[in-house]
Amino acid sequence: MTVTQPAAQPVQVRLPGQAAAPDGPLDLTMMFVVHRAFRRDLENFAAAAACTPVDDRAAWAALDERWQLFADALHHHHSVEDDRLWPALDSAARAAGEDEAPEVLAAMAAEHSTIDPLLEAVGEGFRRLAAVPDDDARAALAVRTAAARAQLGHHLAHEETEALALAQRVLAPAEWNAVMAAFNEGLGLRDLAFLVPWVLYELPQPAARRITRGKDRVLAVLHVVFRRPWMRRERIAFGHV
């Protein structure tokens, strides 16, 4: 008699700031890597808002542009979660009899809706300071970026501890991979020129190797192409951090 051995579960990556790494059949690496990039950016934006001199016009222009790229990336990430991940989890959880799933998923959607206005307020602050030096606007922006960092940090931790644990319980790897593929839909070369170096910047080497080897080796090639101009803009934006 042939005995089929159960497939080994992937070892989950653990990154700075990460709240949890639920075990299960799904490889959650890319979700955690992107979450880390969001956390890192908000730390940097909060620091930049507090310490960038109001008369450094180049820095504020670069910060304004950089914030918009960050906000676009976060909006895209949340849109795919709202449109693809939460419905997939809801359907699978109902089939599995997970009675607490609707409450978790409702909380995820509600947190997205409360984050959006705060991000817009921060964006308005960066636009104001890119246009005119304004000490009062900078003080207000420092408060708002700190609030955005705290609010998004709470959401990411909640997602990692509850929503991704739910995903591990109810989704098959093929279902998870289909959702992950949706995050890449519609991305052009200009998007990748920002996103590839953005997601790999300061990423611990074990995690970086994990997402740039095998079928994802194209990321390593794109990183070589895009890293230098990306870093040049990064140094202008966050030069006072």
Phi and psi in degrees as a GROMACS rama.xvg file:
@    title "Ramachandran Plot"
@    xaxis  label "Phi"
@    yaxis  label "Psi"
@TYPE xy
-91.813  128.509  THR-2
-104.09  123.862  VAL-3
-86.141  120.763  THR-4
-78.4014  138.077  GLN-5
-63.2139  144.731  PRO-6
-64.104  139.395  ALA-7
-67.9983  138.163  ALA-8
-75.3431  143.051  GLN-9
-66.2241  147.351  PRO-10
-80.227  123.22  VAL-11
-79.1264  139.397  GLN-12
-74.1951  148.129  VAL-13
-125.886  124.688  ARG-14
-124.613  159.444  LEU-15
-54.5663  132.731  PRO-16
86.2139  -13.5799  GLY-17
-66.1053  134.829  GLN-18
-86.0505  -29.7982  ALA-19
-161.662  162.661  ALA-20
-140.502  75.4246  ALA-21
-58.3069  132.173  PRO-22
-77.6037  155.223  ASP-23
158.603  -169.063  GLY-24
-79.098  -11.513  PRO-25
-93.735  140.475  LEU-26
-90.0768  108.584  ASP-27
-93.3404  13.7562  LEU-28
-52.1688  -52.9924  THR-29
-64.8023  -33.3812  MET-30
-63.9609  -44.07  MET-31
-68.6969  -36.0502  PHE-32
-64.2347  -43.2262  VAL-33
-68.2999  -41.0473  VAL-34
-58.1229  -40.302  HIS-35
-63.0444  -40.2595  ARG-36
-63.9573  -39.4329  ALA-37
-63.1506  -45.6934  PHE-38
-62.1085  -44.5893  ARG-39
-60.7428  -45.3857  ARG-40
-61.5042  -44.5202  ASP-41
-68.0579  -31.8095  LEU-42
-61.1178  -45.8081  GLU-43
-68.0669  -40.9814  ASN-44
-65.5685  -40.9269  PHE-45
-62.3729  -42.136  ALA-46
-66.8583  -41.8283  ALA-47
-64.7772  -40.3763  ALA-48
-63.0061  -33.2323  ALA-49
-80.3638  -29.9323  ALA-50
-123.266  -3.97057  CYS-51
-75.3536  123.756  THR-52
-58.7543  138.704  PRO-53
-64.6439  -20.551  VAL-54
-93.8203  6.51352  ASP-55
-86.698  86.652  ASP-56
-63.5993  -38.3653  ARG-57
-64.4359  -41.2983  ALA-58
-64.5005  -44.5396  ALA-59
-68.9207  -35.7002  TRP-60
-63.1536  -42.0933  ALA-61
-67.9153  -37.83  ALA-62
-66.1936  -39.3592  LEU-63
-60.2715  -48.345  ASP-64
-64.2621  -42.1095  GLU-65
-66.8055  -37.8893  ARG-66
-62.4354  -40.9149  TRP-67
-62.7784  -39.4574  GLN-68
-64.4006  -42.4529  LEU-69
-61.0333  -48.7038  PHE-70
-62.8091  -38.3762  ALA-71
-63.6431  -42.1793  ASP-72
-64.058  -42.0779  ALA-73
-68.1692  -41.3949  LEU-74
-61.5943  -43.4992  HIS-75
-61.9491  -43.5032  HIS-76
-61.6951  -47.7932  HIS-77
-66.7653  -35.5694  HIS-78
-63.6138  -41.6442  SER-79
-66.9367  -39.1297  VAL-80
-61.5076  -46.5838  GLU-81
-64.4038  -40.8072  ASP-82
-87.0811  -27.5349  ASP-83
-121.733  -50.1381  ARG-84
-72.3824  -50.49  LEU-85
-62.8587  -42.9707  TRP-86
-61.3599  -38.6807  PRO-87
-63.9727  -41.6544  ALA-88
-66.4141  -41.0288  LEU-89
-60.6929  -47.1518  ASP-90
-63.1719  -46.803  SER-91
-68.0119  -36.5937  ALA-92
-67.8661  -39.8047  ALA-93
-61.5158  -42.9808  ARG-94
-64.726  -30.8843  ALA-95
-89.4415  -3.32894  ALA-96
72.7012  30.7007  GLY-97
-82.7684  94.6296  GLU-98
-67.446  -26.3691  ASP-99
-87.8634  -6.522  GLU-100
-60.3128  -43.8774  ALA-101
-58.0518  -36.9498  PRO-102
-66.2781  -42.6285  GLU-103
-62.8131  -46.529  VAL-104
-70.2194  -35.0135  LEU-105
-63.6489  -38.4075  ALA-106
-65.2741  -40.7397  ALA-107
-59.7561  -47.8736  MET-108
-65.0354  -39.7822  ALA-109
-64.9554  -39.4319  ALA-110
-65.7363  -37.7196  GLU-111
-58.6227  -43.9502  HIS-112
-68.7374  -27.1261  SER-113
-83.7311  -23.7377  THR-114
-73.5318  -37.9451  ILE-115
-55.7464  -48.8073  ASP-116
-63.4427  -34.1003  PRO-117
-67.2212  -39.972  LEU-118
-63.9787  -37.7967  LEU-119
-66.0839  -39.1459  GLU-120
-64.4922  -40.2664  ALA-121
-64.4426  -43.6718  VAL-122
-59.4455  -39.2926  GLY-123
-64.2684  -36.1316  GLU-124
-64.2386  -43.1337  GLY-125
-66.6405  -37.86  PHE-126
-63.2398  -40.6849  ARG-127
-61.7538  -45.5448  ARG-128
-76.2629  -22.4049  LEU-129
-71.8422  -24.1722  ALA-130
-89.6044  -43.3753  ALA-131
-143.999  144.816  VAL-132
-70.9108  126.336  PRO-133
-150.07  105.559  ASP-134
-62.8189  -39.4224  ASP-135
-65.5248  -40.5083  ASP-136
-64.861  -37.0452  ALA-137
-67.1277  -40.4278  ARG-138
-61.5691  -42.4387  ALA-139
-66.4929  -39.5432  ALA-140
-64.4368  -38.9449  LEU-141
-60.2276  -40.1986  ALA-142
-65.8852  -43.5572  VAL-143
-69.3837  -38.9868  ARG-144
-67.4543  -36.5034  THR-145
-64.4737  -39.5911  ALA-146
-66.3737  -40.7016  ALA-147
-63.172  -41.4683  ALA-148
-59.8221  -45.2786  ARG-149
-67.3666  -43.1976  ALA-150
-69.8973  -44.3874  GLN-151
-68.3459  -37.015  LEU-152
-59.3592  -41.7261  GLY-153
-62.1054  -43.8397  HIS-154
-63.272  -46.3498  HIS-155
-60.9902  -41.371  LEU-156
-63.7756  -41.6748  ALA-157
-63.0417  -43.1914  HIS-158
-62.7572  -43.9232  GLU-159
-66.6275  -36.9165  GLU-160
-83.4496  -32.4918  THR-161
-114.046  -53.9046  GLU-162
-66.9265  -41.8938  ALA-163
-74.4928  -29.0307  LEU-164
-65.0969  -39.2903  ALA-165
-61.7783  -43.9005  LEU-166
-57.3783  -41.2036  ALA-167
-63.5959  -31.2002  GLN-168
-80.2309  -31.4618  ARG-169
-119.187  -16.9693  VAL-170
-99.0147  143.029  LEU-171
-84.2381  154.599  ALA-172
-52.9632  -38.1943  PRO-173
-64.2396  -37.4701  ALA-174
-67.6096  -42.6733  GLU-175
-63.2492  -43.9936  TRP-176
-63.2169  -33.438  ASN-177
-66.1828  -39.4846  ALA-178
-66.0289  -43.636  VAL-179
-60.7864  -37.7338  MET-180
-64.3379  -30.6301  ALA-181
-64.9563  -27.454  ALA-182
-64.6085  -23.63  PHE-183
-93.7858  -7.2101  ASN-184
-66.3581  134.267  GLU-185
80.9612  2.2936  GLY-186
-81.0865  129.958  LEU-187
-103.217  -176.845  GLY-188
-61.3113  -38.2104  LEU-189
-64.1084  -39.1937  ARG-190
-63.3415  -44.9491  ASP-191
-66.0205  -31.5447  LEU-192
-61.0414  -28.2303  ALA-193
-90.6703  -48.1658  PHE-194
-69.1885  -36.947  LEU-195
-66.3784  -55.0307  VAL-196
-66.4887  -29.7924  PRO-197
-61.694  -46.5076  TRP-198
-75.7699  -25.2844  VAL-199
-93.0206  -12.2747  LEU-200
-63.0355  123.263  TYR-201
59.1887  16.306  GLU-202
-70.719  129.768  LEU-203
-52.1791  140.353  PRO-204
-55.4836  -41.3743  GLN-205
-58.2219  -41.0567  PRO-206
-70.9773  -39.3559  ALA-207
-61.4135  -43.8513  ALA-208
-63.9107  -35.7314  ARG-209
-63.5932  -35.3917  ARG-210
-98.1773  -1.88336  ILE-211
-114.764  5.9402  THR-212
-103.158  170.114  ARG-213
61.9938  -132.965  GLY-214
-68.2571  -18.0369  LYS-215
-95.1841  14.7466  ASP-216
-60.5849  -22.2742  ARG-217
-58.8491  -28.8735  VAL-218
-61.5568  -39.0855  LEU-219
-64.1314  -40.1102  ALA-220
-66.0941  -45.9155  VAL-221
-63.7135  -33.8335  LEU-222
-64.0689  -41.2646  HIS-223
-61.6836  -39.2034  VAL-224
-71.1045  -42.6197  VAL-225
-98.9375  -14.231  PHE-226
-63.0774  -45.2131  ARG-227
-62.9994  -51.4669  ARG-228
-64.5469  -32.5505  PRO-229
-63.6886  -44.8963  TRP-230
-65.5353  -35.1805  MET-231
-61.3354  -44.2499  ARG-232
-69.3613  -35.7787  ARG-233
-62.9753  -40.5502  GLU-234
-66.1739  -33.3763  ARG-235
-69.5546  -45.1884  ILE-236
-65.404  -45.4584  ALA-237
-110.415  29.2657  PHE-238
-65.305  -20.4194  GLY-239
-99.7925  2.08132  HIS-240
